[in-house]
Amino acid sequence: MNSAMNKEDFSYDIIILGGGAAGLGVALEMPGHARLAVFSKHKLDQGATNWAQGGIATVLGDADSFESHITDTIKAGAGLSDPEIVRHVVESGPEVIAKLESYGIQLTHEDGAGPLHLNREAGHSHRRIVHAADATGRAIQACLEHQLSGRANADIFEDHMAIDLIIRRDASGAGGRCVGVYALDRNRGRVDLFRARIVVLATGGASRAYLYTSNPPGATGDGIAMAWRAGCRIANMEFIQFHPTSLYLPGVDFGGRSFLITEAVRGDGGVLRNLGGERFMPGYDDREELAPRDIVARAIDDQMKRRGEPHVWLDISHKPAEEVTAHFPNIHETLLSHGIDMTSGPIPVVPAAHYTCGGVKVDEYARTSISGLLACGEVTCSGLHGANRLASNSLLEALVFAHRAIRPAVEYAKSSALEERIPAWDESGTHNTREWVLVQHNKQEVRRLMSDYVGIVRSTLRLERAERRVQLLYEETEDFYDRTRVSSALCELRNLIAVAHLIVASARRRKESRGLHFMADYPESDSAQVHDTLFEYGRNR
């Protein structure tokens, strides 16, 4: 792995946008003769993978079965999961774990040296969550980075933000092939041209479109927005998953995000109570605290709004203290630093935007609708999650599709020549501005209106109001972008507004309630709407 700060040859066989599990997974599986570039908007370890607590859903042992995991996934997906994709991803689980172990990851075992310890999380009918204590993502990130550090064919571009994909279209303007990317060097403030035979999107999700989110600051939907502007098909953006239990501590900043209390706390016996001390989940679903995330999040939201209370309690203090601290050491330590002891009392929690179930539409080999452009991880809509992601299926999906992407990536790289006739980035007619207050104001406005109008519970009236406001923000931002020299803040705003538009437009189309999309004026599911919500730039704006 090489530092690429002073290189002048920006031509690669493969460019990978994103330095989390999906992006690094692709990089590690590529043949050694391929020249790779891996881009990370910040440092490699500042993406969403590093913050994932729960684990990887995987069937191990005789007590569980692939069929059970498949059934749980499809049930959570509320009719929109692709059964063939679900089967392939589920059945690939043991191979994913074996590969991580071959890389040297330290997973949690029973009694330290026994079989792998398995947690149970919401929506799962068995204990099947392989984990590294309560910081699995951190362990995966460190493991994959360490493996990549020994690869001489890989250049790492940290603090580089992709601005737009470069698409070469035929004479009629139809079709198109991705031939590279324009990227902003955030340290130098300049935009460089990077040519490639193949580009892989692994940029993560878009939950920073909401005011309260578990996602790191970089989760601004960059890959989805770039793919949309390039003409890719985007699917199912109405399905935004809210994690039911993020820590409620007003005024405390965890690096611009919420601190999650993993679902495994409920899987280990934690119960939810309102501020009156009443356990309320039995009144919403017969699976109680182990119902899927959308049901639990709506129940918490309903309790808070009905009772006028700012949060609810998550309580596992009835369990032996040594068991709680052994299973959740990082959460326990973080809570103690804020004066909360989860072994002796409840934890204040609220829902937060957590996972983007829609995204760039891909097939079973991570191919998008544009030649030369692959995608894997949270940036995609692969058909696995459907209308709602089953807990801990996301890291599994990222690593499975990273492997699936290798075959088309190698084929593209062999058959495609580097495109030489690409113009350099043109910033003529633009200027620096001192009006950055407009960027910050518009970012806060779009995040607030998405939280208020396009959150856990929606309605036609709320969506109509959101649509008008997002359209105005879109027009203002595009005008500002056209006249102003780019910065990461401006590009992020542009991307946030693009994904907000896609979320609102998708939600407006789906006049039913399904999975994560709950409409107050269409509270039932409609069998006629068992299909993806598809958008393509220039056709469905």
ZAROFI-582121 format. One record per residue: x, y, z of N, C-alpha, C in turn; residue in one letter. Coordinates in steps of 0.001 Angstrom, whole numbers, plus 500000, padded with zeros to 6 digits. Layout:
<nubas>
XYZXYZXYZA/...
</nubas>
This chain:
<nubas>
500867498802500000500000500000500000500889501228500000M/500643502146499108501503503313498936500752504598499225N/501487505561499792500940506905499874500947507512498483S/499858508208498119499741508707496756499709510232496682A/500176510899497718500015512343497777500813513070496689M/501976512515496291502826513255495365502896512624493980N/502016511710493690502041511052492392501477511974491317K/501978511781490085501482512560488962500750511692487954E/500964510384487998500315509476487065498989509020487661D/497902509670487261496602509334487816495823508456486845F/496408507341486501495761506355485648495864504996486336S/494725504327486474494675503063487200493813502059486459Y/494069500793486743493164499764486239491813499881486934D/491864500043488247490632500064489038490711501166490087I/489673501978490137489523502980491193488379502547492089I/488630502511493391487621502125494385487324503348495234I/486092503799495212485687504960495994485073504477497296L/485818504594498381485344504152499684486335503225500349G/486620503482501637487639502719502347487106501897503497G/485821501476503430485255500616504456485304499154504054G/484421498345504644484442496909504403484263496569502935A/483316497239502254483056496930500852484249497310499975A/484741498532500124485844498996499291487129498226499526G/487499498038500783488723497296501086488575495827500724L/487342495296500860487100493914500465487382493699498988G/486946494643498144487236494559496708488739494648496474V/489393495605497114490832495812496901491633494562497242A/491265493884498313492032492724498755491851491514497851L/490747491464497121490499490306496267490972490509494828E/491378491707494478491845491958493122493210491309492905M/493473490821491676494782490209491402495918491203491590P/497077490683491954498211491529492307498762492352491171G/498479491970489917499015492738488795498173493978488472H/496983494083489045496106495222488756496520496432489594A/496634497586488947496958498817489667495681499402490251R/495674499582491568494474500015492284494677501391492899L/493585502131492974493545503353493779492317503266494676A/492516503453495971491424503450496937491284504857497490V/490088505440497334489828506798497792489029506777499088F/489396507650499996488628507847501221488463509352501445S/487226509777501667486971511220501825487690511787503043K/487793510988504074488563511365505263489690510332505418H/490031509940506625490955508834506823490187507524506623K/490915506466506311490257505188506010489329504730507132L/489747504951508364488982504391509486487874505319509988D/487523506343509214486491507274509668485141507042508998Q/484988505911508303483716505581507679482812504796508595G/481670504370508051480643503708508863481076502341509368A/481900501611508594482324500272509035482950500329510409T/483796501317510636484529501393511906483612501561513108N/482380502042512874481463502300513985480437501191514187W/480448500169513324479448499094513441479705498281514701A/478701498181515550478876497483516821478506496010516743Q/477325495723516137476704494410516303477520493245515805G/477609493029514477478359491897513970477924491492512588G/478179490222512270477879489661510959476921488494511152I/475748488579510546474758487507510648475222486324509802A/475429485180510452475984484003509773475457482734510427T/475064481784509619474564480503510129475742479585510427V/475900479233511688476952478317512130476351477303513101L/476638476043512924476179475037513872474832474437513496G/474475473366514171473274472593513855471983473221514365D/472079474126515327470856474696515902470178475679514948A/470896476143513959470386477138513017470401476538511618D/469845477258510639469843476772509259469831477951508293S/470329477699507086470245478716506047468792479095505780F/467912478110505769466509478378505468465900479327506489E/466293479173507752465772480060508795466266481490508594S/467550481643508279468107482978508044467463483612506809H/467264482817505773466602483314504558465188483783504884I/464461482974505629463084483326505996463042484613506803T/463943484751507773463984485967508599464287487197507754D/465216487064506794465592488192505941464440488620505049T/463776487633504436462662487943503536461473488513504306I/461241488003505512460153488539506333460417489998506679K/461640490314507075461987491702507398461860492581506163A/462196492054504984462171492818503742460792493152503233G/459750492632503875458352493010503610457959492869502140A/458409491773501515457956491468500168458813492003499042G/459862492783499346460669493385498285462061492776498147L/462426491822498997463729491182498856463718490237497657S/464857490116497001465019489179495893465437487833496479D/464591486803496393464905485516497052466233484913496608P/466596485048495340467851484469494875469056485195495471E/468965486519495553470042487294496181470134486945497661I/469009486860498329469000486518499757469675485169499971V/469309484189499189469883482849499356471390482880499153R/471834483534498097473271483543497838474034484225498976H/473542485375499437474245486109500492474271485286501779V/473135484720502163473059483928503398473991482721503329V/473954482006502216474770480797502112476258481097501999E/476609482345501717478019482745501657478576483136503018S/477714483201504031478141483673505346479337482938505938G/479309481609506012480464480904506592481769481180505854P/481709481346504535482922481655503773483461483030504160E/482558483993504394482979485328504805483721485262506137V/483163484527507084483810484415508401485158483722508273I/485216482661507464486485481951507281487543482868506675A/487136483699505727488090484608505093488606485640506100K/487697486208506903488133487169507907489095486527508903L/488802485293509284489696484611510219491053484341509567E/491066484048508267492344483854507574493145485149507518S/492441486289507563493107487589507609493619487916509013Y/493177487153510016493669487358511374492758488128512300G/491484488292511941490575489035512815490376488291514138I/490230489041515207490008488470516530488523488555516877Q/487796487462516663486378487399516982486166486858518382L/484984487094518937484679486662520295484274485185520308T/484909484420521195484626482990521337483999482713522702H/483276481616522800482728481179524080483875480892525050E/483789481465526248484796481235527288486216481510526804D/486326482375525789487638482794525332488289481894524311G/488030480573524372488726479648523475487803478610522860A/486518478666523152485568477705522614485095478099521228G/483916477606520824483361478012519534483023479502519520P/482782480054518341482434481465518230481177481770519031L/481222482855519795480036483281520541479065483946519575H/477796483609519680476773484135518782475753484954519560L/475556486199519143474496487029519707473200486821518929N/472110487287519523470831487320518817470372488771518742R/469860489166517577469387490530517392467977490521516831E/467391491707516778465991491842516396465720491246515022A/464616490507514915464197489907513660464795488551513383G/465804488156514150466442486849513959465780485810514861H/465534484637514306464901483572515078465906482727515846S/467196482947515611468244482193516310469400483120516661H/470257482644517536471530483314517783472447483013516599R/472802484072515835473654483853514665474551485060514363R/474721485958515332475517487154515075476946486929515562I/477849486679514619479268486575514921479794487982515193V/480613488131516215481003489499516606482375489525517250H/482922490725517356484152490986518095483769491917519238A/483382491314520375482807492049521504481657492912520982A/481649494214521297480618495104520770481236496170519880D/482316495796519184482992496715518256483459495934517037A/482547495200516420482901494328515299483422495117514110T/482765496224513801483208497021512664484630497507512823G/484984497922514025486346498390514278487354497282514025R/487009496057514456487906494921514247488046494592512766A/486939494640512024486989494373510581487816495431509873I/487576496696510191488301497793509545489806497649509769Q/490198497414511014491622497297511327492240496096510622A/491502494994510579491987493776509940492203493990508441C/491218494580507760491323494785506321492407495813505982L/492510496876506775493573497863506540494950497226506681E/495105496380507692496395495708507899496742494823506711H/495759494097506198496007493246505042496393494075503821Q/495706495210503627495981496034502450497352496702502535L/497844496904503753499126497596503923500284496841503281S/500101495553503046501165494769502421501051494660500917G/500078495360500303499859495260498864500578496397498134R/501576496034497332502357497045496616501603497656495446A/500523496996495008499798497487493826498690498466494165N/498553498831495437497438499682495865497930501033496352A/497411502108495758497660503468496232496436503934497019D/496678504575498146495602505064499000495564506588498926I/494408507111498570494201508561498516493245508949499631F/493796509201500821492969509691501919492713511183501723E/491669511676502358491295513091502255491078513507500800D/490536512597500014490168512866498616488684512570498447H/487953513549497938486517513394497748486181513356496262M/485581512255495822485117512183494438483987513187494244A/484074513964493177483057514982492883482025514449491903I/482514513892490800481613513331489802482305512224489029D/481499511255488588481971510203487707482107510769486294L/483050510246485540483243510666484147482663509570483255I/481682509924482451480982508963481614481251509287480152I/481727508303479407481921508446477968480711507851477256R/479940508687476579478747508235475875479026508148474384R/478171507394473673478361507280472237477868508558471538D/477970508592470212477670509814469465476237510276469650A/475327509350469904473920509710470070473602510206471472S/474586510061472381474350510446473768473757509334474595G/473511508190473981472931507063474708474039506206475308A/473619505181476052474566504240476622475530504925477558G/476786504536477493477783505197478310478644504206479061G/479898504608479302480846503803480059481583504716481023R/481751504262482255482479505039483248483975504890482980C/484659506027482813486077505997482434486967506696483457V/486399507126484562487215507767485575486391508616486518G/487094509488487233486430510310488235487222511606488429V/486510512690488689487133513925489161487098513898490692Y/488247514169491306488322514086492767489008515313493341A/488471515777494448488998516946495153490010516507496203L/491235516993496077492251516827497112491921517836498205D/491375517363499307490851518261500344491968519041501036R/493183518521501037494286519231501672494834520342500781N/494925520082499487495469521071498562494401521961497943R/493157521555498028492087522358497472492039522358495968G/492517521283495331492514521227493878491783519963493417R/491270520019492184490553518895491604491436518231490559V/491611516898490696492428516138489758491569515159488969D/492072514812487805491434513836486932492090512478487153L/491264511468487388491751510102487561491094509204486513F/491902508643485628491388507710484629491370506300485210R/490440505472484719490379504087485182489682503227484146A/490031501955484140489306500993483310487989500606483969R/487978500665485284486775500290486038486721501120487313I/485522501542487699485315502286488944484336501504489808V/484650501401491093483793500706492056483310501714493091V/481999501850493214481405502695494249481234501886495535L/481839502366496610481659501734497923481641502838498977A/480845503863498700480891505119499451479939505170500633T/479173504099500886478286504091502038476956504768501773G/476246505064502854474866505512502763474665507010502862G/473431507390503204473023508790503119472274509270504353A/472522508665505499471728509015506676472029510387507242S/473122511038506772473365512408507207472374513378506593R/471481512879505760470372513714505277469393514018506398A/469568513377507559468691513592508712469461514252509848Y/468723514942510684469327515720511765469942514819512828L/469255513734513170469744512797514187470096511490513496Y/471374511118513560471834509940512831472980509274513570T/473071507970513375474178507207513943475405507256513049S/475268507788511843476328507727510840477417508764511066N/478640508468510642479725509453510728479472510617509772P/480192511725509943479937512916509129480045512700507626P/480804511704507195480997511506505768479851510841505036G/478823510390505754477727509628505132476704510560504499A/477142511276503467476297512291502829475745511846501478T/475739510542501236475119510025500018475885510348498754G/477217510526498851477996510974497699477892510010496513D/478064508729496767478043507756495687476696507664495006G/475620507704495812474272507652495246474023508875494369I/474404510051494866474184511289494116475004511316492831A/476275510897492906477112510873491702476561509902490674M/476145508723491127475601507721490212474315508228489563A/473481508906490339472234509468489802472524510508488735W/473469511415489025473816512438488039474420511819486774R/475083510652486929475690509979485781474677509209484948A/473452509043485473472414508348484731472132506942485185G/472690506536486329472433505199486870471003505077487374C/470513503844487370469230503581488013469423503573489528R/468523504276490216468503504340491681467187503717492146I/467240502902493177466041502172493593465768502314495089A/464477502422495424463955502225496783464532503182497836N/464702504435497449465275505394498384464308505792499500M/463051505387499421462102505701500495462379504907501766E/463180503835501654463379502939502793464634503318503577F/464468504225504529465544504667505422465315504027506787I/466303503259507212466152502565508496466622503449509650Q/465763503549510652466108504259511880466490503242512947F/467678503411513507468064502534514623467220502925515827H/466554501978516459465624502339517538466301502946518761P/467556502547519024468130502886520320469485503578520188T/469441504871519958470667505670520074470602506409521411S/471765506644521976471843507264523298471298508683523267L/470418509004524220469843510342524330470612511119525386Y/471470512017524929472215512916525818472266514282525148L/471273515130525358471251516444524698472512517238525000P/473077517829523945474256518670524105475572517931524065G/475544516593524013476779515825523949477066515470522496V/478277515775522022478650515550520625479587514349520526D/479137513292519849479973512125519605480560512208518198F/481280513284517939481878513436516615480852513668515534G/479765514386515839478766514695514838477765513592514591G/477716512580515444476780511474515246476198511071516587R/475202510187516541474634509634517761475431508400518176S/475416508085519457476077506872519950475038505761520034F/475286504669519325474321503581519270474422502651520463L/473272502154520875473210501045521818472783499827521000I/473712498926520740473500497835519815472247497009520123T/471672496453519044470487495602519179470756494390520051E/472029494004520149472366492839520960472000493040522432A/471880494300522881471439494546524258470018494024524442V/469150494296523445467798493724523508467826492217523287R/468745491762522427468869490326522203469291489578523447G/470021490252524333470459489632525589469470489845526725D/468299490388526433467267490513527458466901491915527863G/467482492932527214467120494305527540465672494601527165G/464983495382528001463580495715527743463418497225527624V/462377497632526889462068499037526678460915499464527563L/461071500605528218460020501149529075459857502640528771R/458629503153528916458449504597528815458872505238530128N/458799506558530208459291507229531414458406506992532610L/457225506395532373456377505976533486456741504611534023G/457766503987533424458218502685533881457481501505533249G/456570501784532297455772500713531682456512500091530501E/456577498772530487457132498075529330456070498086528232R/456424498637527044455382498884526040455451498006524791F/456572497347524514456672496585523267455658495442523152M/455264494762524243454250493704524079452945494211523476P/452650495502523609451431496049523040451525496374521565G/452739496260520977452940496595519564453220495374518687Y/453873494353519244454259493208518420454514492008519322D/454109490818518848454278489637519697455738489215519835D/456633489794519017458068489531519183458692490482520207R/457901491399520691458293492337521747459580493074521347E/460593493118522225461811493881521934462616493306520769E/462307492082520363463029491463519251462307491598517921L/461304492472517854460670492791516571461681493518515685A/461475493506514343462392494231513458462478495714513801P/463524496333513329463852497703513712462745498698513391R/462082498540512236461063499522511880459922499520512883D/459546498336513351458443498216514316458856498811515661I/460065498483516105460539499005517393460697500521517329V/461261501035516232461449502486516102460111503215516095A/459110502677515388457791503325515364457127503267516734R/457334502167517442456752502059518778457354503101519721A/458668503266519665459318504280520502458844505668520109I/458797505932518812458326507225518318456900507496518779D/456043506490518730454654506636519156454562506938520646D/455341506218521454455337506461522894455789507880523220Q/456852508327522563457369509663522828456363510741522439M/455712510581521277454765511593520817453467511541521608K/453010510333521915451749510179522652451871510722524069R/453017510514524698453192510905526097453919512246526243R/454432512789525118455154514056525183456467513946525921G/457137512818525759458391512574526484459567512577525509E/460751513029525941461879513208525021462633511926524683P/462388510853525434463107509602525194462369508468525901H/462871507248525728462387506101526500463596505472527186V/463331504439527992464411503740528686464671502382528045W/465940502002527966466346500638527629467045500078528860L/466520498985529385466969498504530694467437497047530614D/468702496828530945469238495474531055469858495261532434I/469518496130533364470143496086534691469706494882535523S/468677494156535047468251492958535762469166491762535498H/470058491886534527471001490815534222472233490943535118K/472964489832535348474183489903536159475178490921535599P/475719491745536480476596492831536036477797492319535259A/478381491197535720479570490692535034479250490210533616E/478031489739533409477617489313532070477442490523531148E/476843491577531674476630492793530881477964493407530475V/478883493541531413480170494173531098481014493308530174T/480868491989530256481620491094529370481115491178527934A/479801491278527763479223491309526417479292492696525784H/479256493759526615479177495119526062480205496042526709F/481485495696526624482507496477527335482632497909526846P/482573498123525547482747499479525017481557500370525332N/480351499808525198479150500576525540479149500905527024I/479478499919527844479500500131529296480483501243529669H/481684501199529067482695502200529381482254503592528936E/481683503688527710481223504990527208480125505563528087T/479163504733528467478070505205529315478581505663530675L/479524504915531244480084505313532547480728506696532470L/481355506998531316482000508309531169480991509446531178S/479700509101530989478636510103531025477717509903532242H/478209509162533233477480509014534476476330508018534432G/476307507126533442475238506128533319475840504751533503I/475326503994534463475792502627534709474706501658534260D/474902501021533105473883500139532546473704498865533354M/474610498572534286474445497390535131473521497647536324T/473237498923536594472404499226537767471188500081537449S/471066500551536197469926501387535853469721501449534350G/468625502088533906468295502115532482469106503139531700P/469052502988530375469761503871529445468727504704528700I/468888506031528628467952506855527836468242506711526340P/467209506381525550467429506146524121466339506792523275V/466693507120522011465763507621520993466173507015519650V/465279506970518663465660506496517329466538507518516601P/467388507007515689468232507861514847468372507224513470A/468413508056512420468599507550511060469890506741511005A/469808505549510412470900504595510589471395503949509305H/470488503548508413470917502754507257470039503064506055Y/470685503180504883469983503449503634469762502129502910T/468514501652502891468241500353502263468158500454500746C/467854501629500211467879501827498772469236502320498333G/469350502595497024470614503102496518470785502770495053G/472038502646494631472358502349493237471950500905492941V/471090500724491964470590499391491644471702498548491031K/471964497368491602472995496468491082472418495074490886V/473107494297490036472704492912489836473504492008490772D/473425490702490548474054489749491468475575489811491443E/476165490487490440477612490642490377478049492094490590Y/477213492875491249477541494255491633477615495195490448A/477057494795489294477071495658488117475925496656488173R/476212497915487846475193498955487771474653499008486339T/473791499976486065473247500138484715474200500872483782S/475381501259484256476399501902483427477596500968483308I/478043500724482096479196499867481857480434500445482553S/481236499552483126482473499995483775482287500547485161G/481072500512485681480787501021487023480148499925487856L/480838499514488909480327498533489860480037499243491180L/479270498581492046478965499170493351478686498054494342A/479089498257495577478779497285496625478748497986497981C/478025497365498909477855497937500237476606498787500337G/476582499684501311475377500456501614474982501412500503E/475887501756499615475559502649498496474570501996497531V/474374500681497627473596499943496638472201499568497113T/471400499175496125470168498413496353470378497091495622C/470761496066496362471144494785495766469995493797495661S/468899494069496386467810493109496462467820492313497741G/468848492474498579468917491728499841467943492276500869L/467972493580501105467243494151502238465765494384501958H/465404494597500702464008494889500411463578496173501080G/462441496116501783461885497305502422462405497520503833A/463283496645504306463806496783505668464980495843505855N/466090496352506330467282495537506554467162494751507857R/467424493450507774467532492622508971468866492921509654L/468843493041510966470027493424511732471237492558511376A/472385493207511234473692492576510997473806491852509657S/472883492126508732473039491614507369473901492530506501N/474195493741506975474854494717506105476341494426505911S/477070494110506977478477493765506807478613492496505974L/477694491562506174477676490346505369477500490692503892L/476510491534503589476262491936502206477487492608501599E/478113493524502333479261494264501813480386493320501407A/480680492344502255481798491448501981481457490416500915L/480207489969500865479796489033499815479858489711498445V/479321490924498341479320491603497043480708492111496662F/481568492367497634482960492685497305483588491514496560A/483284490312496998483787489116496308483113488943494950H/481804489162494892481070488981493638481518489989492577R/482005491143493011482404492188492063483697491864491329A/484459490910491818485784490665491255485706490178489807I/484795489242489531484734488694488177484456489770487126R/483397490584487264483194491633486254484287492694486269P/484875492965487446485951493958487498487139493503486667A/487516492245486811488644491712486041488311491689484559V/487065491311484222486658491276482816486693492674482197E/486138493664482918486165495041482421487610495518482232Y/488447495232483237489830495718483198490600495127482019A/490309493873481680490994493236480555490513493770479212K/489241494066479116488657494402477817488591495903477533S/488850496740478532488685498190478375490030498890478350S/490193499770477398491389500605477352491160501873478172A/492235502439478684492122503717479372491710504803478378L/490760505604478770490281506701477923491241507886478052E/491832508278476943492819509360476971492193510735476755E/491074510802476046490496512102475656489500512585476708R/490004512835477897489162513351478971489660514746479339I/488811515725479302489268517084479649489590517209481133P/490542518035481447490845518341482843489659519076483468A/489637519096484777488575519801485506488581521280485120W/487420521785484803487296523171484337486576524004485399D/487313524914485998486690525793486993486657527245486517E/486782527430485199486703528791484655485306529364484911S/485266530629485194483997531281485466483516531147486895G/484275530431487734483902530293489141484826531158489994T/484448531374491219485241532215492099485090531735493536H/486041532127494347485915531863495781484838532783496352N/484238532338497419483170533132498018483333533197499523T/482826534283500076482796534389501538481424534055502099R/480525533633501220479146533370501637478929531912502057E/479891531349502812479750529945503205478634529737504220W/478129530824504783476978530691505680475795530094504922V/475714530358503603474619529789502807474707528265502759L/475927527736502648476118526287502606475694525661503928V/476189526229505019475871525661506331474378525776506640Q/473785526905506280472350527091506539471531526084505739H/471839525924504466471068525003503635471247523554504081N/472448523207504545472661521844505044471801521587506276K/471776522525507188470948522350508382469465522329508021Q/469077523173507060467659523234506682467192521922506062E/468003521351505150467565520115504510467520518971505516V/468460518928506446468464517850507446467274517989508401R/466943519222508749465816519421509665464492519094508993R/464299519551507749463022519281507099462861517786506805L/463964517087506521463867515639506324463466514948507622M/464008515405508740463648514814510035462199515109510390S/461748516320510114460392516717510486459330516106509582D/459602516026508270458564515661507305458737514280506674Y/459957513727506690460210512476505962460897511478506895V/460432511430508145461062510594509145460412509230509300G/460226508810510533459722507470510832458272507318510384I/457469508356510598456068508360510152455890509515509167V/455264509230508002455103510219506943453628510383506609R/453335511422505846451980511629505336452090512366504003S/451027512329503237451029513016501946451292514502502121T/450656515119503110450841516550503333452287516872503679L/452892516081504564454286516327504940455211516171503736R/454980515147502934455834514901501776455687516002500735L/454476516512500541454280517612499593455063518841500034E/455014519139501326455759520295501826457265520076501689R/457708518870502000459133518557501866459583518684500417A/458749518221499489459094518268498070459308519710497605E/458430520615497995458570522024497582459839522642498151R/460117522366499394461287522963500029462591522376499480R/462609521074499247463814520448498684464079520964497281V/463029521158496487463205521684495131463827523071495163Q/463379523925496076463940525267496203465412525200496618L/465722524349497593467101524194498033467971523645496910L/467421522719496127468150522157494989468512523252493992Y/467573524086493644467824525145492659468837526150493197E/468707526543494471469659527482495062471072526903495071E/471177525640495457472492525018495594473148524801494245T/472384524376493226472960524175491900473463525498491330E/472732526568491550473167527883491083474452528300491787D/474509528092493102475696528433493881476886527586493435F/476644526296493194477695525365492761478284525789491408Y/477432526204490488477889526586489151478796527817489181D/478640528668490194479390529928490235480579529901491189R/480730528798491940481669528795493064482705527687492910T/483934527952493281484961526914493292484598525863494335R/484827524628493956484310523539494779485079523410496095V/484369522927497069484934522533498355484194521281498780S/484732520579499758484054519368500221482700519713500839S/482610520846501547481334521230502166480267521497501108A/480652522180500027479689522474498971479271521192498246L/480219520315497962479882519052497289478992518179498164C/479251518164499455478407517378500358476989517931500401E/476870519250500440475533519849500417474801519464499137L/475489519581498010474882519224496732474401517771496733R/475221516880497291474858515464497332473722515190498311N/473752515862499464472668515688500446471322516097499854L/471310517193499135470047517660498552469588516716497437I/470538516148496697470167515171495666469521513937496275A/470111513409497361469520512207497961468220512544498682V/468120513765499245466854514174499857465752514191498806A/466080514731497624465120514723496515464690513303496171H/465639512379496094465320510994495742464474510317496814L/464783510587498079463998509997499172462563510504499129I/462407511816498997461060512403498986460281511923497767V/460906511964496589460211511546495375459813510082495429A/460682509240495968460357507821496097459213507614497082S/459268508324498208458202508207499202456868508691498652A/456902509732497824455663510249497213455037509209496294R/455851508411495638455320507397494722454660506225495453R/455211505853496601454722504652497284453560505018498210R/452354504846497701451150505212498451450628503984499212K/451443503538500125451136502414501007452121502474502161E/451941501588503129452938501413504184453580500041503993S/454901500020503949455627498768503749457012498910504368R/457369497979505223458688498000505828458974499310506534G/460050499961506137460483501198506787459678502412506370L/458861502276505329458069503393504809456656503298505384H/456360504170506353455041504162506984454326505469506676F/453182505352505998452365506510505619451121506550506498M/450945507662507214449807507786508120448476507704507380A/448427508205506125447173508173505384447052506960504455D/448067506092504449447995504797503749448598503733504678Y/447944503419505790448576502592506824448713501112506475P/448081500655505393448149499243505026449047499038503809E/449556497809503670450317497457502476449371497168501318S/449851497411500099449063497220498882449776496193498008D/449137495071497738449767493992496964450120494440495547S/449490495498495060449797496001493720451108496787493690A/451692497068494858452917497880494915454129497066495368Q/454104495761495085455253494913495408456263495030494262V/456953496144494203457925496395493149458891497475493626H/460038497554492975461011498592493298460522499955492818D/460952500991493517460733502367493080461999502825492381T/461937502967491061463128503242490259463161504681489766L/464362505275489796464574506624489288465828506643488430F/465814507506487437466968507708486580467049509187486246E/468207509768486418468405511214486236467937511655484839Y/467168512757484801466696513284483537465362512731483109G/464926511633483768463650511029483398462614511136484509R/463075511141485752462132511103486869462373512208487875N/463030513274487488463295514362488444462000515041488843R/
</nubas>
